[in-house]
């Protein structure tokens, strides 16, 4: 099984940026911990909206885990890309976006995602992996 994780803006700073919200572990360290036998995990991160869209459209993965970061609340284009592809997408956010600033409460991606996981820290990625490997498989 091939899973693609796409992380959006500022997620390249995990482990450094606001550790009280996002934790003190880098994403690379975390992914090594959750690697599973028989699952090929590819990770892509970009701060550029169009690059995220190109990656969604070009993906041949069995499933996509998407943390669009701040684009979650602003990008109709990323929403349209998720809606246009056949690959199931699980939306993940490290923080609980509903408990943060009001402008973060609405996700444009949630209505077109297979599922959404918010507020469980980095563990959310593992929960999304479980969806693809145990529930969807």
DSSP file (Angstrom, degrees, kcal/mol; ACC not computed):
  #  RESIDUE AA STRUCTURE BP1 BP2  ACC     N-H-->O    O-->H-N    N-H-->O    O-->H-N    TCO  KAPPA ALPHA  PHI   PSI    X-CA   Y-CA   Z-CA
    1    1 A X              0   0    0      0, 0.0    39,-3.1     0, 0.0     2,-0.5   0.000 360.0 360.0 360.0 135.5    0.0    0.0    0.0
    2    2 A X  E     -a   40   0A   0     37,-0.2    60,-2.7    58,-0.1    61,-1.2  -0.933 360.0-175.6-111.5 123.0    1.3    3.5   -0.9
    3    3 A X  E     -ab  41  63A   0     37,-2.8    39,-2.7    -2,-0.5     2,-0.5  -0.964   9.5-156.9-119.2 131.5    0.3    6.4    1.2
    4    4 A X  E     -ab  42  64A   0     59,-2.4    61,-2.8    -2,-0.4     2,-0.6  -0.931   3.0-159.8-108.0 126.9    1.2   10.0    0.4
    5    5 A X  E     -ab  43  65A   0     37,-3.2    39,-3.0    -2,-0.5     2,-0.5  -0.932   7.3-167.5-103.9 125.2    1.3   12.6    3.1
    6    6 A X  E     -ab  44  66A   0     59,-3.1    61,-2.9    -2,-0.6     2,-0.4  -0.961   2.6-170.9-115.0 120.0    1.1   16.2    1.9
    7    7 A X  E     -ab  45  67A   0     37,-3.0    39,-2.1    -2,-0.5    61,-0.2  -0.922   8.9-155.1-110.9 135.3    1.9   18.9    4.4
    8    8 A X    >   -     0   0    0     59,-2.9     3,-1.6    -2,-0.4     4,-0.3   0.111  45.6 -12.7 -92.5-154.7    1.2   22.5    3.6
    9    9 A X  T 3  S-     0   0    0     59,-0.5    61,-0.3     1,-0.2    -1,-0.2  -0.049 123.3  -1.2 -54.1 136.9    2.6   25.9    4.7
   10   10 A X  T >  S+     0   0    0      1,-0.1     3,-1.7    -3,-0.1    -1,-0.2   0.325  93.3 111.8  70.5  -4.0    4.9   26.1    7.7
   11   11 A X  G X   +     0   0    0     -3,-1.6     3,-1.2     1,-0.3    16,-0.2   0.617  63.9  73.6 -76.0  -8.9    4.7   22.4    8.5
   12   12 A X  G 3  S+     0   0    0     -4,-0.3    -1,-0.3     1,-0.2    15,-0.1   0.612  90.5  61.9 -69.8 -11.8    8.4   22.2    7.6
   13   13 A X  G X> S+     0   0    0     -3,-1.7     4,-2.5     3,-0.1     3,-2.5   0.253  71.2 139.5 -98.9  11.2    8.9   24.0   10.9
   14   14 A X  T <4  +     0   0    0     -3,-1.2    13,-0.3     1,-0.3    10,-0.1  -0.308  69.7  29.6 -57.2 138.1    7.5   21.2   13.1
   15   15 A X  T 34 S+     0   0    0      8,-0.7    -1,-0.3     2,-0.4    11,-0.2   0.161 127.0  47.3  94.6 -16.7    9.6   20.8   16.2
   16   16 A X  T <4 S+     0   0    0     -3,-2.5     2,-0.5     9,-0.1     3,-0.4   0.672  92.2  78.5-119.3 -39.2   10.6   24.5   16.1
   17   17 A X  S  < S-     0   0    0     -4,-2.5     5,-0.4     1,-0.2    -2,-0.4  -0.653 115.9 -30.4 -85.6 123.8    7.3   26.5   15.6
   18   18 A X    >>  -     0   0    0     -2,-0.5     4,-2.7     1,-0.1     3,-2.1   0.857  65.1-168.8  37.6  67.2    5.1   27.0   18.6
   19   19 A X  H 3> S+     0   0    0     -3,-0.4     4,-1.8     1,-0.3    -1,-0.1   0.761  81.1  66.6 -57.1 -25.4    6.0   23.7   20.4
   20   20 A X  H 34 S+     0   0    0      2,-0.2    -1,-0.3     1,-0.2    -2,-0.1   0.785 116.8  25.8 -67.3 -24.6    3.1   24.3   22.8
   21   21 A X  H <4 S+     0   0    0     -3,-2.1    -2,-0.2     2,-0.1    -1,-0.2   0.818 136.7  27.3-100.2 -44.7    0.7   23.8   19.9
   22   22 A X  H  < S-     0   0    0     -4,-2.7     3,-0.3    -5,-0.4    -3,-0.2   0.435 103.2-120.5-106.1  -1.7    2.6   21.6   17.5
   23   23 A X     <  -     0   0    0     -4,-1.8    -8,-0.7    -5,-0.4    -1,-0.2  -0.141  23.5 -89.9  85.8 175.1    5.0   19.7   19.7
   24   24 A X  S    S+     0   0    0    -10,-0.1     2,-0.4    -5,-0.1    -1,-0.2   0.191  89.8  99.1-113.2  14.9    8.8   19.6   19.8
   25   25 A X  S    S-     0   0    0     -3,-0.3    -9,-0.1    -6,-0.1     2,-0.1  -0.849  70.9-124.1-105.4 138.5    9.4   16.6   17.4
   26   26 A X     >  -     0   0    0     -2,-0.4     4,-1.9   -11,-0.2   -11,-0.2  -0.388  23.3-118.2 -72.3 158.4   10.3   17.1   13.7
   27   27 A X  H  > S+     0   0    0    -13,-0.3     4,-2.7   -16,-0.2     5,-0.2   0.874 114.3  57.4 -65.8 -36.2    8.0   15.4   11.2
   28   28 A X  H  > S+     0   0    0      1,-0.2     4,-1.6     2,-0.2    -1,-0.2   0.912 107.0  48.2 -60.8 -43.3   10.9   13.3    9.9
   29   29 A X  H  > S+     0   0    0      1,-0.2     4,-1.1     2,-0.2    -1,-0.2   0.920 112.6  49.2 -61.7 -43.8   11.4   11.9   13.4
   30   30 A X  H >X S+     0   0    0     -4,-1.9     4,-1.2     1,-0.2     3,-0.7   0.926 107.2  53.1 -63.8 -46.4    7.7   11.2   13.8
   31   31 A X  H 3X S+     0   0    0     -4,-2.7     4,-0.9     1,-0.3     3,-0.3   0.866 103.7  57.2 -61.7 -36.7    7.3    9.4   10.5
   32   32 A X  H 3< S+     0   0    0     -4,-1.6     3,-0.3     1,-0.2    -1,-0.3   0.856 105.8  52.4 -60.3 -33.8   10.2    7.0   11.3
   33   33 A X  H << S+     0   0    0     -4,-1.1    -1,-0.2    -3,-0.7    -2,-0.2   0.798 112.7  42.4 -72.7 -29.7    8.2    6.0   14.4
   34   34 A X  H  < S+     0   0    0     -4,-1.2    -1,-0.2    -3,-0.3    -2,-0.2   0.426  78.7 131.0-102.0   1.2    5.0    5.2   12.6
   35   35 A X     <  -     0   0    0     -4,-0.9     2,-0.3    -3,-0.3     5,-0.1  -0.295  41.6-159.6 -54.6 134.5    6.5    3.3    9.6
   36   36 A X    >   -     0   0    0      3,-0.4     3,-1.7     0, 0.0     2,-0.2  -0.904  23.1-101.4-121.7 148.1    4.6    0.0    9.1
   37   37 A X  T 3  S+     0   0    0     -2,-0.3     3,-0.1     1,-0.3     0, 0.0  -0.459 109.1  18.5 -65.0 134.4    5.6   -3.1    7.2
   38   38 A X  T 3  S+     0   0    0      1,-0.2     2,-0.5    -2,-0.2    -1,-0.3   0.467 103.9 102.9  83.8   2.0    3.9   -3.3    3.9
   39   39 A X    <   -     0   0    0     -3,-1.7     2,-0.7   -37,-0.0    -3,-0.4  -0.970  56.3-157.4-121.7 121.0    3.1    0.4    3.8
   40   40 A X  E     -a    2   0A   0    -39,-3.1   -37,-2.8    -2,-0.5     2,-0.6  -0.867  13.7-164.3 -96.4 113.4    5.2    2.8    1.7
   41   41 A X  E     -a    3   0A   0     -2,-0.7     2,-0.4   -39,-0.2   -37,-0.2  -0.881   6.2-172.9-103.9 121.5    4.9    6.3    3.1
   42   42 A X  E     -a    4   0A   0    -39,-2.7   -37,-3.2    -2,-0.6     2,-0.4  -0.907   8.8-155.1-108.7 141.6    5.9    9.2    0.9
   43   43 A X  E     +a    5   0A   0     -2,-0.4     2,-0.4   -39,-0.2   -37,-0.2  -0.965  12.7 179.2-121.9 132.9    6.0   12.7    2.4
   44   44 A X  E     -a    6   0A   0    -39,-3.0   -37,-3.0    -2,-0.4     2,-0.4  -0.998   2.9-176.7-130.0 133.5    5.7   15.9    0.5
   45   45 A X  E     +a    7   0A   0     -2,-0.4     2,-0.3   -39,-0.2   -37,-0.2  -0.997   8.1 164.6-131.4 136.4    5.7   19.4    2.0
   46   46 A X        -     0   0    0    -39,-2.1   -35,-0.2    -2,-0.4    -2,-0.0  -0.995  35.0-156.0-148.6 146.3    5.3   22.7    0.3
   47   47 A X  S    S+     0   0    0     -2,-0.3     2,-0.5   -38,-0.1   -38,-0.1   0.315  78.2  90.3 -93.5   4.8    4.6   26.3    1.3
   48   48 A X     >  -     0   0    0      1,-0.1     4,-1.7   -40,-0.0     3,-0.3  -0.908  67.3-150.2-113.5 122.3    3.2   26.9   -2.3
   49   49 A X  H  > S+     0   0    0     -2,-0.5     4,-2.1     1,-0.2     3,-0.2   0.902  96.2  51.2 -55.6 -48.9   -0.5   26.3   -3.0
   50   50 A X  H  > S+     0   0    0      1,-0.2     4,-2.6     2,-0.2    -1,-0.2   0.842 106.8  54.1 -62.2 -34.6    0.0   25.4   -6.7
   51   51 A X  H  > S+     0   0    0     -3,-0.3     4,-2.1     2,-0.2    -1,-0.2   0.876 107.5  50.9 -67.4 -36.7    2.7   22.8   -5.8
   52   52 A X  H  X S+     0   0    0     -4,-1.7     4,-2.4    -3,-0.2    -2,-0.2   0.926 111.3  48.4 -64.2 -44.1    0.2   21.1   -3.4
   53   53 A X  H  X S+     0   0    0     -4,-2.1     4,-2.5     2,-0.2    -2,-0.2   0.930 110.8  50.2 -61.8 -46.7   -2.4   21.0   -6.1
   54   54 A X  H  X S+     0   0    0     -4,-2.6     4,-1.9     1,-0.2    -1,-0.2   0.890 111.1  49.9 -58.6 -39.9    0.1   19.6   -8.7
   55   55 A X  H  X S+     0   0    0     -4,-2.1     4,-1.0     2,-0.2    -1,-0.2   0.901 110.2  49.5 -68.1 -41.5    1.1   16.9   -6.2
   56   56 A X  H >< S+     0   0    0     -4,-2.4     3,-0.6     1,-0.2    -2,-0.2   0.940 114.1  46.0 -59.3 -47.4   -2.6   16.0   -5.4
   57   57 A X  H 3< S+     0   0    0     -4,-2.5    -2,-0.2     1,-0.2    -1,-0.2   0.816 115.3  45.8 -68.2 -31.0   -3.3   15.7   -9.2
   58   58 A X  H 3< S+     0   0    0     -4,-1.9    -1,-0.2    -5,-0.2    -2,-0.2   0.564  85.5 121.2 -88.5  -9.3   -0.2   13.7  -10.0
   59   59 A X    <<  -     0   0    0     -4,-1.0    28,-0.1    -3,-0.6     5,-0.0  -0.244  36.0-179.6 -64.5 139.4   -0.5   11.2   -7.1
   60   60 A X        +     0   0    0      3,-0.1    -1,-0.1    27,-0.0   -58,-0.1   0.124  43.6 128.6-115.0  15.4   -0.7    7.5   -7.8
   61   61 A X        -     0   0    0      1,-0.1   -58,-0.2   -60,-0.1     3,-0.1  -0.198  67.1-126.6 -68.7 161.5   -1.0    6.6   -4.1
   62   62 A X  S    S+     0   0    0    -60,-2.7    26,-0.5     1,-0.3     2,-0.3   0.733  92.9   4.7 -78.0 -24.8   -3.7    4.4   -2.6
   63   63 A X  E     -bc   3  88A   0    -61,-1.2   -59,-2.4    24,-0.1     2,-0.4  -0.987  66.1-143.6-158.1 153.1   -4.5    7.1   -0.1
   64   64 A X  E     -bc   4  89A   0     24,-2.4    26,-2.8    -2,-0.3     2,-0.6  -0.979   1.3-158.7-125.0 132.8   -3.5   10.7    0.7
   65   65 A X  E     -bc   5  90A   0    -61,-2.8   -59,-3.1    -2,-0.4     2,-0.5  -0.959  22.4-166.6-105.7 120.9   -3.2   12.3    4.1
   66   66 A X  E     +bc   6  91A   0     24,-2.7    26,-2.5    -2,-0.6     2,-0.6  -0.939  25.4 174.3-120.5 120.6   -3.5   16.0    3.7
   67   67 A X  E     -b    7   0A   0    -61,-2.9   -59,-2.9    -2,-0.5   -56,-0.1  -0.899   9.6-179.4-115.1  97.2   -2.6   18.7    6.2
   68   68 A X    >   -     0   0    0     -2,-0.6     3,-1.8     1,-0.2   -59,-0.5   0.390  20.1-158.0 -81.2   5.2   -3.1   21.8    4.1
   69   69 A X  G >   -     0   0    0      1,-0.3     3,-2.0   -61,-0.2     4,-0.3  -0.228  69.8  -6.8  54.4-139.3   -2.1   24.1    7.0
   70   70 A X  G >  S+     0   0    0    -61,-0.3     3,-1.2     1,-0.3     4,-0.3   0.710 127.5  71.6 -61.7 -22.1   -3.5   27.6    6.6
   71   71 A X  G X> S+     0   0    0     -3,-1.8     4,-2.7     1,-0.2     3,-0.9   0.704  78.6  80.2 -67.3 -17.3   -4.7   26.8    3.1
   72   72 A X  G <4 S+     0   0    0     -3,-2.0    36,-2.9     1,-0.2    37,-0.5   0.860  99.9  37.4 -51.9 -37.9   -7.4   24.7    4.8
   73   73 A X  G <4 S+     0   0    0     -3,-1.2    -1,-0.2    -4,-0.3    -2,-0.2   0.479 129.2  28.3 -97.9  -5.0   -9.4   27.9    5.4
   74   74 A X  T <4 S+     0   0    0     -3,-0.9     2,-1.1    -4,-0.3    -2,-0.2   0.602  88.7  95.0-131.0 -18.8   -8.7   29.8    2.3
   75   75 A X     X  +     0   0    0     -4,-2.7     4,-1.7     1,-0.2    -1,-0.1  -0.685  26.3 166.3 -99.2  98.0   -8.0   27.6   -0.7
   76   76 A X  H  > S+     0   0    0     -2,-1.1     4,-2.8     1,-0.2    -1,-0.2   0.838  83.8  61.0 -64.7 -33.3  -10.9   26.8   -3.0
   77   77 A X  H  > S+     0   0    0      2,-0.2     4,-1.9     1,-0.2    -1,-0.2   0.894 104.6  45.0 -65.0 -41.5   -8.3   25.6   -5.5
   78   78 A X  H  > S+     0   0    0      2,-0.2     4,-2.5     1,-0.2     5,-0.2   0.916 112.7  52.4 -68.5 -41.2   -7.0   22.8   -3.1
   79   79 A X  H  X S+     0   0    0     -4,-1.7     4,-2.5     1,-0.2    -2,-0.2   0.942 109.7  49.0 -56.0 -47.5  -10.6   21.9   -2.2
   80   80 A X  H  X S+     0   0    0     -4,-2.8     4,-1.6     1,-0.2    -1,-0.2   0.870 109.7  52.0 -62.1 -36.8  -11.3   21.6   -6.0
   81   81 A X  H  X S+     0   0    0     -4,-1.9     4,-1.1     2,-0.2    -1,-0.2   0.921 110.3  47.6 -65.6 -43.6   -8.2   19.4   -6.5
   82   82 A X  H  < S+     0   0    0     -4,-2.5     3,-0.5     1,-0.2    -2,-0.2   0.914 113.4  49.2 -61.4 -42.2   -9.2   17.0   -3.7
   83   83 A X  H  < S+     0   0    0     -4,-2.5    -1,-0.2    -5,-0.2    -2,-0.2   0.801 108.8  53.7 -66.9 -29.5  -12.7   16.9   -5.1
   84   84 A X  H  < S+     0   0    0     -4,-1.6    -1,-0.2    -5,-0.2     2,-0.2   0.679  96.0  77.1 -83.1 -18.6  -11.4   16.2   -8.6
   85   85 A X     <  -     0   0    0     -4,-1.1   -28,-0.1    -3,-0.5   -29,-0.0  -0.595  68.6-143.3 -96.0 157.0   -9.2   13.2   -7.8
   86   86 A X  S    S+     0   0    0     -2,-0.2     2,-0.2     2,-0.1    -1,-0.1   0.702  71.6 101.9 -87.3 -21.4  -10.4    9.6   -7.2
   87   87 A X  S    S-     0   0    0    -31,-0.1   -24,-0.1   -28,-0.1    -2,-0.1  -0.436  81.9-113.5 -65.4 129.8   -7.8    8.9   -4.4
   88   88 A X  E     -c   63   0A   0    -26,-0.5   -24,-2.4    -2,-0.2     2,-0.4  -0.423  31.6-156.4 -66.7 140.2   -9.4    9.1   -1.0
   89   89 A X  E     -c   64   0A   0     23,-0.2    25,-3.0   -26,-0.2    26,-0.9  -0.973   8.0-160.2-121.5 128.0   -8.0   12.0    1.1
   90   90 A X  E     -cd  65 115A   0    -26,-2.8   -24,-2.7    -2,-0.4     2,-0.4  -0.946  17.8-139.7-105.5 125.0   -8.1   12.2    4.9
   91   91 A X  E     -cd  66 116A   0     24,-2.7    26,-2.7    -2,-0.5     2,-0.4  -0.700  23.5-174.1 -85.1 130.5   -7.7   15.7    6.3
   92   92 A X  E     - d   0 117A   0    -26,-2.5     2,-0.4    -2,-0.4    26,-0.2  -0.976  12.2-178.9-127.7 139.4   -5.4   16.0    9.3
   93   93 A X  E     - d   0 118A   0     24,-2.4    26,-1.1    -2,-0.4    27,-0.6  -0.997  22.4-147.5-135.0 136.2   -4.6   18.9   11.6
   94   94 A X  S    S+     0   0    0     -2,-0.4    27,-2.2    24,-0.2     2,-0.2   0.912  86.3  47.4 -66.8 -44.5   -2.3   18.7   14.5
   95   95 A X  S    S-     0   0    0     25,-0.1    24,-1.2    24,-0.1     2,-1.2  -0.495  99.6 -99.8 -93.0 166.4   -4.2   21.2   16.6
   96   96 A X    >   -     0   0    0     23,-0.3     3,-1.9    22,-0.3     4,-0.3  -0.752  34.9-166.4 -84.8  99.0   -8.0   21.3   17.2
   97   97 A X  G >  S+     0   0    0     -2,-1.2     3,-0.9     1,-0.3    -1,-0.2   0.758  83.5  61.2 -63.4 -24.0   -8.9   24.0   14.6
   98   98 A X  G 3  S+     0   0    0      1,-0.2    -1,-0.3    -3,-0.1     7,-0.1   0.687 104.0  50.1 -74.2 -17.6  -12.3   24.4   16.1
   99   99 A X  G <  S+     0   0    0     -3,-1.9    -1,-0.2     5,-0.1    -2,-0.2   0.330 103.7  72.6-101.6   6.2  -10.8   25.5   19.4
  100  100 A X  S <  S-     0   0    0     -3,-0.9     5,-0.1     1,-0.3    -3,-0.0  -0.143 101.0 -30.2-103.8-160.0   -8.5   28.1   17.9
  101  101 A X    >   -     0   0    0      1,-0.1     3,-2.1     3,-0.1     4,-0.3  -0.167  63.9-113.6 -55.7 149.2   -9.1   31.5   16.3
  102  102 A X  G >  S+     0   0    0      1,-0.3     3,-1.6     2,-0.2     4,-0.4   0.810 114.0  63.9 -59.5 -31.5  -12.5   31.9   14.7
  103  103 A X  G 3  S+     0   0    0      1,-0.3    -1,-0.3     2,-0.1     3,-0.3   0.687 100.8  54.4 -67.9 -13.9  -11.0   32.2   11.2
  104  104 A X  G <  S+     0   0    0     -3,-2.1    -1,-0.3     1,-0.2    -2,-0.2   0.481  84.2  86.7 -93.0  -3.3   -9.7   28.6   11.6
  105  105 A X  S <  S+     0   0    0     -3,-1.6     2,-0.5    -4,-0.3    -1,-0.2   0.793  78.6  66.8 -71.4 -28.0  -13.1   27.1   12.4
  106  106 A X        -     0   0    0     -4,-0.4     2,-0.5    -3,-0.3     3,-0.1  -0.834  63.5-165.0-101.0 127.4  -14.1   26.5    8.8
  107  107 A X        -     0   0    0     -2,-0.5     4,-0.5     1,-0.1   -34,-0.2  -0.936  10.4-164.5-105.1 125.5  -12.3   24.0    6.6
  108  108 A X  S    S+     0   0    0    -36,-2.9     4,-0.2    -2,-0.5   -35,-0.1   0.694  91.7  53.1 -75.7 -18.8  -13.0   24.2    2.9
  109  109 A X  S >> S+     0   0    0    -37,-0.5     3,-1.9     1,-0.1     4,-0.7   0.822  87.6  77.4 -87.1 -34.1  -11.5   20.7    2.5
  110  110 A X  G >4 S+     0   0    0      1,-0.3     3,-1.2     2,-0.2    -1,-0.1   0.843  88.4  57.2 -48.5 -44.9  -13.6   18.8    5.1
  111  111 A X  G 34 S+     0   0    0     -4,-0.5    -1,-0.3     1,-0.2    -2,-0.1   0.736 114.6  38.1 -63.9 -19.5  -16.7   18.5    2.9
  112  112 A X  G <4 S+     0   0    0     -3,-1.9    -1,-0.2    -4,-0.2   -23,-0.2   0.365  98.0  97.9-111.0   4.3  -14.8   16.8    0.1
  113  113 A X  S << S-     0   0    0     -3,-1.2   -23,-0.2    -4,-0.7     3,-0.1  -0.570  76.3-128.0 -89.8 155.4  -12.5   14.6    2.3
  114  114 A X  S    S-     0   0    0    -25,-3.0     2,-0.3     1,-0.2   -24,-0.2   0.803  88.9 -20.9 -68.2 -29.3  -13.1   11.0    3.1
  115  115 A X  E     -d   90   0A   0    -26,-0.9   -24,-2.7     2,-0.0     2,-0.4  -0.973  61.2-130.6-170.9 168.5  -12.6   11.9    6.8
  116  116 A X  E     -d   91   0A   0     -2,-0.3     2,-0.4   -26,-0.2   -24,-0.2  -0.995  10.7-171.5-137.5 137.0  -11.1   14.5    9.1
  117  117 A X  E     +d   92   0A   0    -26,-2.7   -24,-2.4    -2,-0.4     2,-0.4  -0.973  17.1 170.9-131.5 116.3   -8.9   14.2   12.2
  118  118 A X  E     +d   93   0A   0     -2,-0.4   -22,-0.3   -26,-0.2   -24,-0.2  -0.960  51.1  15.0-127.6 141.1   -8.2   17.3   14.3
  119  119 A X  S    S+     0   0    0    -24,-1.2   -23,-0.3   -26,-1.1   -25,-0.2   0.511  81.1 106.0  89.2   7.1   -6.6   18.0   17.6
  120  120 A X  S >  S-     0   0    0    -27,-0.6     3,-1.0     1,-0.4   -25,-0.1   0.128  76.0-129.4-105.5  20.8   -4.7   14.8   18.4
  121  121 A X  T >   -     0   0    0    -27,-2.2     3,-1.8     1,-0.2    -1,-0.4  -0.277  69.7 -25.0  65.3-154.9   -1.2   16.2   17.7
  122  122 A X  T >> S+     0   0    0      1,-0.3     3,-1.7     2,-0.2     4,-0.8   0.739 127.3  80.3 -62.4 -22.1    1.0   14.2   15.4
  123  123 A X  H <> S+     0   0    0     -3,-1.0     4,-2.3     1,-0.3    -1,-0.3   0.750  75.8  75.8 -56.4 -23.9   -1.0   11.1   16.4
  124  124 A X  H <> S+     0   0    0     -3,-1.8     4,-2.1     1,-0.2    -1,-0.3   0.853  90.3  53.8 -58.3 -35.4   -3.6   12.3   13.9
  125  125 A X  H <> S+     0   0    0     -3,-1.7     4,-2.3    -4,-0.2    -1,-0.2   0.902 108.1  49.7 -65.6 -40.0   -1.3   11.1   11.0
  126  126 A X  H  X S+     0   0    0     -4,-0.8     4,-2.3     2,-0.2    -2,-0.2   0.891 109.1  52.1 -65.6 -39.2   -1.1    7.6   12.6
  127  127 A X  H  X S+     0   0    0     -4,-2.3     4,-1.8     2,-0.2    -1,-0.2   0.897 109.6  49.5 -63.2 -39.8   -4.9    7.6   13.0
  128  128 A X  H  X S+     0   0    0     -4,-2.1     4,-1.9     2,-0.2    -2,-0.2   0.898 108.7  52.6 -65.5 -40.3   -5.3    8.4    9.3
  129  129 A X  H  X S+     0   0    0     -4,-2.3     4,-2.7     1,-0.2     5,-0.3   0.905 106.3  54.4 -59.8 -40.8   -2.8    5.6    8.4
  130  130 A X  H  X>S+     0   0    0     -4,-2.3     4,-2.7     1,-0.2     5,-1.2   0.895 104.1  55.2 -60.5 -40.8   -5.0    3.3   10.5
  131  131 A X  I  X>S+     0   0    0     -4,-1.8     5,-3.6     1,-0.2     4,-0.8   0.948 113.7  40.4 -56.2 -48.8   -8.0    4.3    8.4
  132  132 A X  I  <5S+     0   0    0     -4,-1.9     5,-0.3     3,-0.2    -2,-0.2   0.870 123.1  38.0 -71.3 -36.3   -6.1    3.4    5.2
  133  133 A X  I  <5S+     0   0    0     -4,-2.7    -2,-0.2    -5,-0.2    -1,-0.2   0.747 132.0  19.2 -90.1 -24.5   -4.5    0.2    6.4
  134  134 A X  I  <5S+     0   0    0     -4,-2.7    -3,-0.2    -5,-0.3    -2,-0.1   0.731 132.2  28.9-117.2 -32.8   -7.2   -1.3    8.6
  135  135 A X  I  <<S+     0   0    0     -5,-1.2    -3,-0.2    -4,-0.8    -4,-0.1   0.896 127.5  32.8 -97.7 -51.6  -10.6    0.2    7.7
  136  136 A X      <       0   0    0     -5,-3.6    -4,-0.2     1,-0.2    -3,-0.1   0.774 360.0 360.0 -77.6 -27.9  -10.3    1.1    4.0
  137  137 A X              0   0    0     -6,-0.4    -1,-0.2    -5,-0.3    -2,-0.1   0.476 360.0 360.0 -57.5 360.0   -8.0   -1.8    3.0
